[in-house]
Amino acid sequence: MAKEEAVEVQGIVQKALSNAQFTVAIQDGHMVTAYIGGKMKKFFIKITPGDAVTVALSPYDLSRGRITFRHKAGHPGQGNGPNA
């Protein structure tokens, strides 16, 4: 049985929870609970409410995901800066 591919979506971090988990509002208006991916945790990438992130969702449970990328602020279409 082949492993299912994750669905990647863009979102904005709304709230920081305990254990490095976050509530993220994704593009279609849904709220998901997401945790920090391994490399982000390893290299101490800080995530705060308001950051634009990429979330990988499992096709089996669309209410939970893994944060795989934090977009740089100030870049058009990617971050939460004035041009986004």
Biopython code that builds the backbone (N, CA, C, O; Angstrom):
import numpy as np
from Bio.PDB.StructureBuilder import StructureBuilder

atoms = [
    (1, "MET", "N", (0.851, -1.177, 0.000)),
    (1, "MET", "CA", (0.000, 0.000, 0.000)),
    (1, "MET", "C", (0.894, 1.237, 0.000)),
    (1, "MET", "O", (1.764, 1.373, 0.860)),
    (2, "ALA", "N", (0.691, 2.116, -0.935)),
    (2, "ALA", "CA", (1.513, 3.305, -1.069)),
    (2, "ALA", "C", (1.133, 4.349, -0.023)),
    (2, "ALA", "O", (-0.019, 4.438, 0.402)),
    (3, "LYS", "N", (2.128, 5.136, 0.381)),
    (3, "LYS", "CA", (1.886, 6.205, 1.344)),
    (3, "LYS", "C", (1.208, 7.368, 0.631)),
    (3, "LYS", "O", (1.616, 7.760, -0.462)),
    (4, "GLU", "N", (0.179, 7.911, 1.251)),
    (4, "GLU", "CA", (-0.545, 9.042, 0.669)),
    (4, "GLU", "C", (0.288, 10.315, 0.795)),
    (4, "GLU", "O", (0.959, 10.526, 1.805)),
    (5, "GLU", "N", (0.242, 11.155, -0.224)),
    (5, "GLU", "CA", (0.949, 12.422, -0.211)),
    (5, "GLU", "C", (0.184, 13.443, 0.627)),
    (5, "GLU", "O", (-1.046, 13.428, 0.664)),
    (6, "ALA", "N", (0.913, 14.324, 1.296)),
    (6, "ALA", "CA", (0.303, 15.372, 2.113)),
    (6, "ALA", "C", (-0.222, 16.491, 1.212)),
    (6, "ALA", "O", (0.319, 16.746, 0.137)),
    (7, "VAL", "N", (-1.278, 17.146, 1.669)),
    (7, "VAL", "CA", (-1.855, 18.287, 0.971)),
    (7, "VAL", "C", (-1.240, 19.539, 1.573)),
    (7, "VAL", "O", (-1.361, 19.765, 2.777)),
    (8, "GLU", "N", (-0.579, 20.361, 0.754)),
    (8, "GLU", "CA", (0.056, 21.575, 1.259)),
    (8, "GLU", "C", (-0.835, 22.771, 1.010)),
    (8, "GLU", "O", (-1.298, 22.985, -0.111)),
    (9, "VAL", "N", (-1.084, 23.568, 2.073)),
    (9, "VAL", "CA", (-1.914, 24.769, 1.990)),
    (9, "VAL", "C", (-1.201, 25.915, 2.697)),
    (9, "VAL", "O", (-0.330, 25.693, 3.538)),
    (10, "GLN", "N", (-1.576, 27.135, 2.350)),
    (10, "GLN", "CA", (-1.037, 28.335, 2.980)),
    (10, "GLN", "C", (-1.987, 28.766, 4.087)),
    (10, "GLN", "O", (-3.196, 28.554, 3.994)),
    (11, "GLY", "N", (-1.441, 29.370, 5.132)),
    (11, "GLY", "CA", (-2.282, 29.840, 6.225)),
    (11, "GLY", "C", (-1.587, 30.889, 7.062)),
    (11, "GLY", "O", (-0.409, 31.191, 6.867)),
    (12, "ILE", "N", (-2.353, 31.447, 8.012)),
    (12, "ILE", "CA", (-1.852, 32.452, 8.938)),
    (12, "ILE", "C", (-1.999, 31.904, 10.349)),
    (12, "ILE", "O", (-3.066, 31.417, 10.723)),
    (13, "VAL", "N", (-0.928, 31.984, 11.132)),
    (13, "VAL", "CA", (-0.964, 31.511, 12.517)),
    (13, "VAL", "C", (-1.854, 32.452, 13.324)),
    (13, "VAL", "O", (-1.650, 33.666, 13.321)),
    (14, "GLN", "N", (-2.841, 31.885, 14.012)),
    (14, "GLN", "CA", (-3.767, 32.673, 14.808)),
    (14, "GLN", "C", (-3.403, 32.673, 16.286)),
    (14, "GLN", "O", (-3.502, 33.701, 16.956)),
    (15, "LYS", "N", (-2.980, 31.514, 16.793)),
    (15, "LYS", "CA", (-2.786, 31.367, 18.228)),
    (15, "LYS", "C", (-1.698, 30.335, 18.502)),
    (15, "LYS", "O", (-1.618, 29.308, 17.828)),
    (16, "ALA", "N", (-0.863, 30.618, 19.501)),
    (16, "ALA", "CA", (0.170, 29.666, 19.925)),
    (16, "ALA", "C", (-0.394, 28.844, 21.083)),
    (16, "ALA", "O", (-0.904, 29.398, 22.056)),
    (17, "LEU", "N", (-0.298, 27.523, 20.969)),
    (17, "LEU", "CA", (-0.758, 26.617, 22.011)),
    (17, "LEU", "C", (0.450, 26.005, 22.705)),
    (17, "LEU", "O", (1.589, 26.326, 22.363)),
    (18, "SER", "N", (0.218, 25.138, 23.663)),
    (18, "SER", "CA", (1.324, 24.492, 24.350)),
    (18, "SER", "C", (1.946, 23.406, 23.470)),
    (18, "SER", "O", (1.356, 22.993, 22.471)),
    (19, "ASN", "N", (3.137, 22.951, 23.849)),
    (19, "ASN", "CA", (3.864, 21.889, 23.148)),
    (19, "ASN", "C", (4.169, 22.217, 21.696)),
    (19, "ASN", "O", (4.098, 21.336, 20.839)),
    (20, "ALA", "N", (4.504, 23.459, 21.406)),
    (20, "ALA", "CA", (4.882, 23.903, 20.056)),
    (20, "ALA", "C", (3.786, 23.604, 19.032)),
    (20, "ALA", "O", (4.077, 23.241, 17.892)),
    (21, "GLN", "N", (2.540, 23.756, 19.440)),
    (21, "GLN", "CA", (1.407, 23.609, 18.532)),
    (21, "GLN", "C", (0.771, 24.972, 18.308)),
    (21, "GLN", "O", (0.876, 25.868, 19.145)),
    (22, "PHE", "N", (0.112, 25.114, 17.165)),
    (22, "PHE", "CA", (-0.463, 26.393, 16.780)),
    (22, "PHE", "C", (-1.833, 26.179, 16.150)),
    (22, "PHE", "O", (-2.097, 25.134, 15.556)),
    (23, "THR", "N", (-2.696, 27.171, 16.282)),
    (23, "THR", "CA", (-3.950, 27.195, 15.545)),
    (23, "THR", "C", (-3.704, 28.039, 14.304)),
    (23, "THR", "O", (-3.273, 29.188, 14.405)),
    (24, "VAL", "N", (-3.977, 27.470, 13.130)),
    (24, "VAL", "CA", (-3.693, 28.131, 11.860)),
    (24, "VAL", "C", (-4.987, 28.263, 11.064)),
    (24, "VAL", "O", (-5.736, 27.298, 10.918)),
    (25, "ALA", "N", (-5.245, 29.470, 10.550)),
    (25, "ALA", "CA", (-6.386, 29.700, 9.661)),
    (25, "ALA", "C", (-5.883, 29.514, 8.238)),
    (25, "ALA", "O", (-5.031, 30.272, 7.774)),
    (26, "ILE", "N", (-6.412, 28.496, 7.535)),
    (26, "ILE", "CA", (-5.969, 28.252, 6.159)),
    (26, "ILE", "C", (-6.848, 29.039, 5.204)),
    (26, "ILE", "O", (-7.837, 29.642, 5.620)),
    (27, "GLN", "N", (-6.492, 29.036, 3.924)),
    (27, "GLN", "CA", (-7.097, 29.918, 2.929)),
    (27, "GLN", "C", (-8.606, 29.780, 2.802)),
    (27, "GLN", "O", (-9.292, 30.781, 2.594)),
    (28, "ASP", "N", (-9.139, 28.581, 2.918)),
    (28, "ASP", "CA", (-10.572, 28.413, 2.706)),
    (28, "ASP", "C", (-11.394, 28.694, 3.964)),
    (28, "ASP", "O", (-12.588, 28.395, 3.995)),
    (29, "GLY", "N", (-10.775, 29.262, 4.999)),
    (29, "GLY", "CA", (-11.499, 29.668, 6.190)),
    (29, "GLY", "C", (-11.531, 28.653, 7.314)),
    (29, "GLY", "O", (-12.054, 28.953, 8.387)),
    (30, "HIS", "N", (-10.996, 27.474, 7.110)),
    (30, "HIS", "CA", (-10.972, 26.458, 8.156)),
    (30, "HIS", "C", (-9.837, 26.720, 9.137)),
    (30, "HIS", "O", (-8.834, 27.343, 8.791)),
    (31, "MET", "N", (-10.005, 26.239, 10.358)),
    (31, "MET", "CA", (-8.975, 26.330, 11.381)),
    (31, "MET", "C", (-8.400, 24.936, 11.598)),
    (31, "MET", "O", (-9.152, 23.973, 11.744)),
    (32, "VAL", "N", (-7.074, 24.819, 11.620)),
    (32, "VAL", "CA", (-6.417, 23.542, 11.852)),
    (32, "VAL", "C", (-5.429, 23.691, 12.995)),
    (32, "VAL", "O", (-4.917, 24.783, 13.246)),
    (33, "THR", "N", (-5.166, 22.603, 13.679)),
    (33, "THR", "CA", (-4.136, 22.561, 14.705)),
    (33, "THR", "C", (-2.887, 21.977, 14.059)),
    (33, "THR", "O", (-2.922, 20.887, 13.489)),
    (34, "ALA", "N", (-1.780, 22.717, 14.155)),
    (34, "ALA", "CA", (-0.557, 22.284, 13.478)),
    (34, "ALA", "C", (0.618, 22.318, 14.443)),
    (34, "ALA", "O", (0.661, 23.130, 15.367)),
    (35, "TYR", "N", (1.572, 21.419, 14.212)),
    (35, "TYR", "CA", (2.793, 21.399, 15.003)),
    (35, "TYR", "C", (3.966, 21.738, 14.097)),
    (35, "TYR", "O", (3.846, 21.707, 12.873)),
    (36, "ILE", "N", (5.098, 22.060, 14.705)),
    (36, "ILE", "CA", (6.286, 22.448, 13.951)),
    (36, "ILE", "C", (6.977, 21.205, 13.410)),
    (36, "ILE", "O", (7.160, 20.226, 14.133)),
    (37, "GLY", "N", (7.360, 21.245, 12.138)),
    (37, "GLY", "CA", (8.075, 20.134, 11.518)),
    (37, "GLY", "C", (9.461, 19.954, 12.116)),
    (37, "GLY", "O", (9.973, 20.855, 12.781)),
    (38, "GLY", "N", (10.065, 18.811, 11.888)),
    (38, "GLY", "CA", (11.331, 18.427, 12.500)),
    (38, "GLY", "C", (12.486, 19.373, 12.263)),
    (38, "GLY", "O", (13.168, 19.749, 13.216)),
    (39, "LYS", "N", (12.732, 19.776, 11.014)),
    (39, "LYS", "CA", (13.860, 20.659, 10.717)),
    (39, "LYS", "C", (13.636, 22.048, 11.312)),
    (39, "LYS", "O", (14.590, 22.700, 11.737)),
    (40, "MET", "N", (12.372, 22.509, 11.346)),
    (40, "MET", "CA", (12.088, 23.820, 11.930)),
    (40, "MET", "C", (12.356, 23.797, 13.430)),
    (40, "MET", "O", (12.850, 24.774, 13.992)),
    (41, "LYS", "N", (12.034, 22.694, 14.068)),
    (41, "LYS", "CA", (12.296, 22.560, 15.498)),
    (41, "LYS", "C", (13.801, 22.421, 15.751)),
    (41, "LYS", "O", (14.329, 22.975, 16.715)),
    (42, "LYS", "N", (14.482, 21.679, 14.882)),
    (42, "LYS", "CA", (15.927, 21.451, 15.033)),
    (42, "LYS", "C", (16.711, 22.753, 14.937)),
    (42, "LYS", "O", (17.645, 22.969, 15.710)),
    (43, "PHE", "N", (16.345, 23.623, 13.998)),
    (43, "PHE", "CA", (17.074, 24.865, 13.775)),
    (43, "PHE", "C", (16.449, 26.062, 14.472)),
    (43, "PHE", "O", (16.785, 27.203, 14.157)),
    (44, "PHE", "N", (15.539, 25.819, 15.422)),
    (44, "PHE", "CA", (14.934, 26.851, 16.271)),
    (44, "PHE", "C", (14.282, 27.978, 15.468)),
    (44, "PHE", "O", (14.482, 29.154, 15.773)),
    (45, "ILE", "N", (13.507, 27.622, 14.447)),
    (45, "ILE", "CA", (12.757, 28.607, 13.676)),
    (45, "ILE", "C", (11.578, 29.056, 14.536)),
    (45, "ILE", "O", (10.733, 28.240, 14.903)),
    (46, "LYS", "N", (11.517, 30.335, 14.855)),
    (46, "LYS", "CA", (10.472, 30.859, 15.727)),
    (46, "LYS", "C", (9.225, 31.190, 14.922)),
    (46, "LYS", "O", (9.309, 31.763, 13.835)),
    (47, "ILE", "N", (8.080, 30.828, 15.459)),
    (47, "ILE", "CA", (6.802, 31.117, 14.826)),
    (47, "ILE", "C", (5.950, 31.860, 15.841)),
    (47, "ILE", "O", (5.817, 31.424, 16.984)),
    (48, "THR", "N", (5.374, 32.980, 15.425)),
    (48, "THR", "CA", (4.521, 33.775, 16.288)),
    (48, "THR", "C", (3.173, 33.989, 15.611)),
    (48, "THR", "O", (3.073, 33.854, 14.391)),
    (49, "PRO", "N", (2.141, 34.318, 16.369)),
    (49, "PRO", "CA", (0.837, 34.615, 15.752)),
    (49, "PRO", "C", (0.967, 35.749, 14.735)),
    (49, "PRO", "O", (1.615, 36.762, 15.001)),
    (50, "GLY", "N", (0.353, 35.572, 13.583)),
    (50, "GLY", "CA", (0.430, 36.537, 12.495)),
    (50, "GLY", "C", (1.366, 36.117, 11.384)),
    (50, "GLY", "O", (1.332, 36.709, 10.305)),
    (51, "ASP", "N", (2.205, 35.109, 11.609)),
    (51, "ASP", "CA", (3.132, 34.642, 10.577)),
    (51, "ASP", "C", (2.388, 33.868, 9.496)),
    (51, "ASP", "O", (1.438, 33.138, 9.781)),
    (52, "ALA", "N", (2.831, 34.035, 8.249)),
    (52, "ALA", "CA", (2.305, 33.254, 7.135)),
    (52, "ALA", "C", (3.122, 31.970, 7.050)),
    (52, "ALA", "O", (4.352, 32.014, 7.048)),
    (53, "VAL", "N", (2.441, 30.825, 6.980)),
    (53, "VAL", "CA", (3.110, 29.530, 6.996)),
    (53, "VAL", "C", (2.527, 28.609, 5.932)),
    (53, "VAL", "O", (1.421, 28.827, 5.438)),
    (54, "THR", "N", (3.296, 27.573, 5.589)),
    (54, "THR", "CA", (2.807, 26.490, 4.749)),
    (54, "THR", "C", (2.560, 25.301, 5.663)),
    (54, "THR", "O", (3.426, 24.927, 6.454)),
    (55, "VAL", "N", (1.362, 24.702, 5.552)),
    (55, "VAL", "CA", (0.972, 23.586, 6.396)),
    (55, "VAL", "C", (0.743, 22.365, 5.514)),
    (55, "VAL", "O", (0.046, 22.445, 4.502)),
    (56, "ALA", "N", (1.331, 21.231, 5.900)),
    (56, "ALA", "CA", (1.110, 19.959, 5.210)),
    (56, "ALA", "C", (0.019, 19.209, 5.973)),
    (56, "ALA", "O", (0.194, 18.868, 7.143)),
    (57, "LEU", "N", (-1.107, 18.954, 5.305)),
    (57, "LEU", "CA", (-2.232, 18.257, 5.916)),
    (57, "LEU", "C", (-2.274, 16.816, 5.434)),
    (57, "LEU", "O", (-2.030, 16.533, 4.261)),
    (58, "SER", "N", (-2.581, 15.917, 6.342)),
    (58, "SER", "CA", (-2.764, 14.521, 5.974)),
    (58, "SER", "C", (-4.109, 14.362, 5.275)),
    (58, "SER", "O", (-5.085, 14.989, 5.686)),
    (59, "PRO", "N", (-4.187, 13.543, 4.232)),
    (59, "PRO", "CA", (-5.483, 13.344, 3.580)),
    (59, "PRO", "C", (-6.474, 12.591, 4.472)),
    (59, "PRO", "O", (-7.670, 12.566, 4.182)),
    (60, "TYR", "N", (-5.989, 11.982, 5.549)),
    (60, "TYR", "CA", (-6.853, 11.220, 6.437)),
    (60, "TYR", "C", (-7.509, 12.093, 7.497)),
    (60, "TYR", "O", (-8.637, 11.818, 7.906)),
    (61, "ASP", "N", (-6.816, 13.154, 7.955)),
    (61, "ASP", "CA", (-7.354, 14.036, 8.985)),
    (61, "ASP", "C", (-7.022, 15.471, 8.606)),
    (61, "ASP", "O", (-5.899, 15.925, 8.825)),
    (62, "LEU", "N", (-7.982, 16.186, 8.043)),
    (62, "LEU", "CA", (-7.745, 17.542, 7.559)),
    (62, "LEU", "C", (-7.813, 18.592, 8.659)),
    (62, "LEU", "O", (-7.701, 19.783, 8.369)),
    (63, "SER", "N", (-7.991, 18.188, 9.905)),
    (63, "SER", "CA", (-8.047, 19.157, 11.003)),
    (63, "SER", "C", (-6.703, 19.284, 11.716)),
    (63, "SER", "O", (-6.555, 20.127, 12.601)),
    (64, "ARG", "N", (-5.719, 18.458, 11.346)),
    (64, "ARG", "CA", (-4.397, 18.504, 11.964)),
    (64, "ARG", "C", (-3.337, 18.540, 10.863)),
    (64, "ARG", "O", (-3.514, 17.963, 9.790)),
    (65, "GLY", "N", (-2.230, 19.232, 11.155)),
    (65, "GLY", "CA", (-1.184, 19.324, 10.143)),
    (65, "GLY", "C", (0.178, 19.597, 10.743)),
    (65, "GLY", "O", (0.347, 19.670, 11.960)),
    (66, "ARG", "N", (1.158, 19.746, 9.838)),
    (66, "ARG", "CA", (2.544, 19.993, 10.221)),
    (66, "ARG", "C", (3.007, 21.256, 9.505)),
    (66, "ARG", "O", (2.889, 21.355, 8.284)),
    (67, "ILE", "N", (3.532, 22.222, 10.256)),
    (67, "ILE", "CA", (4.058, 23.454, 9.669)),
    (67, "ILE", "C", (5.416, 23.132, 9.065)),
    (67, "ILE", "O", (6.336, 22.709, 9.766)),
    (68, "THR", "N", (5.532, 23.337, 7.750)),
    (68, "THR", "CA", (6.765, 22.978, 7.060)),
    (68, "THR", "C", (7.594, 24.181, 6.628)),
    (68, "THR", "O", (8.772, 24.031, 6.307)),
    (69, "PHE", "N", (6.994, 25.382, 6.615)),
    (69, "PHE", "CA", (7.723, 26.549, 6.133)),
    (69, "PHE", "C", (7.093, 27.811, 6.693)),
    (69, "PHE", "O", (5.869, 27.946, 6.702)),
    (70, "ARG", "N", (7.936, 28.752, 7.168)),
    (70, "ARG", "CA", (7.464, 30.084, 7.588)),
    (70, "ARG", "C", (7.926, 31.068, 6.532)),
    (70, "ARG", "O", (9.122, 31.181, 6.262)),
    (71, "HIS", "N", (6.980, 31.784, 5.932)),
    (71, "HIS", "CA", (7.308, 32.717, 4.861)),
    (71, "HIS", "C", (7.927, 33.984, 5.428)),
    (71, "HIS", "O", (7.574, 34.424, 6.522)),
    (72, "LYS", "N", (8.844, 34.561, 4.684)),
    (72, "LYS", "CA", (9.516, 35.782, 5.111)),
    (72, "LYS", "C", (8.536, 36.949, 5.054)),
    (72, "LYS", "O", (7.764, 37.079, 4.104)),
    (73, "ALA", "N", (8.574, 37.782, 6.069)),
    (73, "ALA", "CA", (7.698, 38.961, 6.121)),
    (73, "ALA", "C", (8.188, 40.005, 5.127)),
    (73, "ALA", "O", (9.392, 40.166, 4.929)),
    (74, "GLY", "N", (7.259, 40.708, 4.510)),
    (74, "GLY", "CA", (7.612, 41.794, 3.611)),
    (74, "GLY", "C", (7.719, 41.410, 2.150)),
    (74, "GLY", "O", (7.823, 42.295, 1.301)),
    (75, "HIS", "N", (7.698, 40.119, 1.817)),
    (75, "HIS", "CA", (7.748, 39.718, 0.420)),
    (75, "HIS", "C", (6.326, 39.612, -0.117)),
    (75, "HIS", "O", (5.479, 38.980, 0.515)),
    (76, "PRO", "N", (6.047, 40.215, -1.266)),
    (76, "PRO", "CA", (4.690, 40.195, -1.811)),
    (76, "PRO", "C", (4.180, 38.781, -2.036)),
    (76, "PRO", "O", (4.869, 37.946, -2.622)),
    (77, "GLY", "N", (2.978, 38.525, -1.571)),
    (77, "GLY", "CA", (2.335, 37.247, -1.794)),
    (77, "GLY", "C", (2.829, 36.116, -0.917)),
    (77, "GLY", "O", (2.287, 35.014, -0.994)),
    (78, "GLN", "N", (3.839, 36.343, -0.081)),
    (78, "GLN", "CA", (4.372, 35.268, 0.737)),
    (78, "GLN", "C", (4.291, 35.538, 2.217)),
    (78, "GLN", "O", (4.129, 34.605, 3.003)),
    (79, "GLY", "N", (4.398, 36.777, 2.618)),
    (79, "GLY", "CA", (4.484, 37.053, 4.043)),
    (79, "GLY", "C", (3.315, 37.856, 4.556)),
    (79, "GLY", "O", (2.285, 37.982, 3.893)),
    (80, "ASN", "N", (3.489, 38.399, 5.746)),
    (80, "ASN", "CA", (2.439, 39.196, 6.347)),
    (80, "ASN", "C", (2.833, 40.653, 6.390)),
    (80, "ASN", "O", (2.367, 41.392, 7.257)),
    (81, "GLY", "N", (3.675, 41.081, 5.477)),
    (81, "GLY", "CA", (4.140, 42.460, 5.416)),
    (81, "GLY", "C", (3.112, 43.366, 4.757)),
    (81, "GLY", "O", (2.004, 42.930, 4.446)),
    (82, "PRO", "N", (3.475, 44.621, 4.545)),
    (82, "PRO", "CA", (2.533, 45.592, 4.006)),
    (82, "PRO", "C", (2.126, 45.329, 2.557)),
    (82, "PRO", "O", (1.077, 45.803, 2.120)),
    (83, "ASN", "N", (2.938, 44.582, 1.804)),
    (83, "ASN", "CA", (2.623, 44.313, 0.402)),
    (83, "ASN", "C", (1.925, 42.992, 0.192)),
    (83, "ASN", "O", (1.622, 42.637, -0.948)),
    (84, "ALA", "N", (1.659, 42.254, 1.248)),
    (84, "ALA", "CA", (1.069, 40.910, 1.109)),
    (84, "ALA", "C", (-0.404, 40.978, 0.837)),
    (84, "ALA", "O", (-1.054, 39.943, 0.693)),
]
sb = StructureBuilder()
sb.init_structure("model")
sb.init_model(0)
sb.init_chain("A")
sb.init_seg("    ")
for serial, (resi, resn, name, xyz) in enumerate(atoms, 1):
    if name == "N":
        sb.init_residue(resn, " ", resi, " ")
    sb.init_atom(name, np.array(xyz, "f"), 0.0, 1.0, " ", f" {name:<3s}", serial, name[0])
structure = sb.get_structure()
